[in-house]
Amino acid sequence: MNTQQPQSNDESLKYAVLVDRRPSLTRDLPYGPADLQWVTNTSTLVYGSRDAILIDTFTTTAQNERLVEWVASFDRNLVRIYSTHGHGDHFFGIGQLLHRFKDATAVATSGTVRQAKKHASPEMLTAFWGMLFPGEIPSPLQVPTVMDSPVLELHGHELQIIPMGFTDTEDTTAVWVPSLSLLVGGDVVYNHTHPYLAETTQLSRDNWRSALEQLSRLGARTVVAGHKHTDYADDPTDIAETLSYLEDFDVLREATTTCAELYAALLDKHPNRANPGSAWAAARAAHAV
């Protein structure tokens, strides 16, 4: 677990990022760098003198227990928990947080809520999450409710929800905090980590590239990726590097004919990115046997 120091670009709002490591969702790699076979999740707390908003939670009960204690350490009134999209590793901790912070509500866009309900379904829990993390997924799970505005307010400042469409999954979003020049990218932006492409198509990757170009125009000074390498800062260059990875993937997909060839090419092109499991999953989806 890695805690980044609270940052401030504004006298009224500050933010802090908690980073926690877990096993990859893809674990049947034929080979790969052993020291990079992990992935992190990030959770971002934006806070003022009294209240706070948390963006995204973690996967397992133990991870979310650490998250609860971390949020409590700021001694703020947690008023909202926002989920950037419906993958389980970004909202499974909601119930634990609401149990501790009674005044909070958990919200998301209608698309995120729809996807979250799928990931919280008994079928998905049994066939996927429970298989990967036996006995570790919080129970019962709680999904966010649909928010009634594309803006969250905190001490007179806006946290703007930006719909991104299909990036690494359906109905993703990012959060822009203008007063901090802070972009919380969710799974639209990856930091020195192989992006999750197993659900994507050529059309959705085209949309993803457009989404990244849209985010680049914000001019953010800080960009927090949903999944990041712990050795690297929350740098705006991650937007361009994620875009470059998507372009590389499509070029290499066309240049290869098997998943093994594509996987090898991705590792050769991006040898130092964490979570090669995502590259293997993407290669198998692109060149299905």
ABEGO torsion letter per residue (X at the ends): XBBBBBBBABAABBBBBBBBBBBBABAABABEBAAABBBBBBBBBBBBAABBBBBEBBABAAAAAAAAAAAAAAGBBBABBBBABABAAAAAAAAAAAAABAABBBBBBAAAAAAAAAAABAAAAAABAAAABBGABBOBBBBBBBBABABBBBGGBBBBBBBAEBBABBGBBBBBBAAAGBBBAEAABBBGBBBBAAABBAAAAAAAAAAAAAAAAAGBABBBBABBBAABBBBAAAAAAAAAAAAAAAAAAAABABAAAAAAAAAAABAABBGAAAAAAAAAAABBX
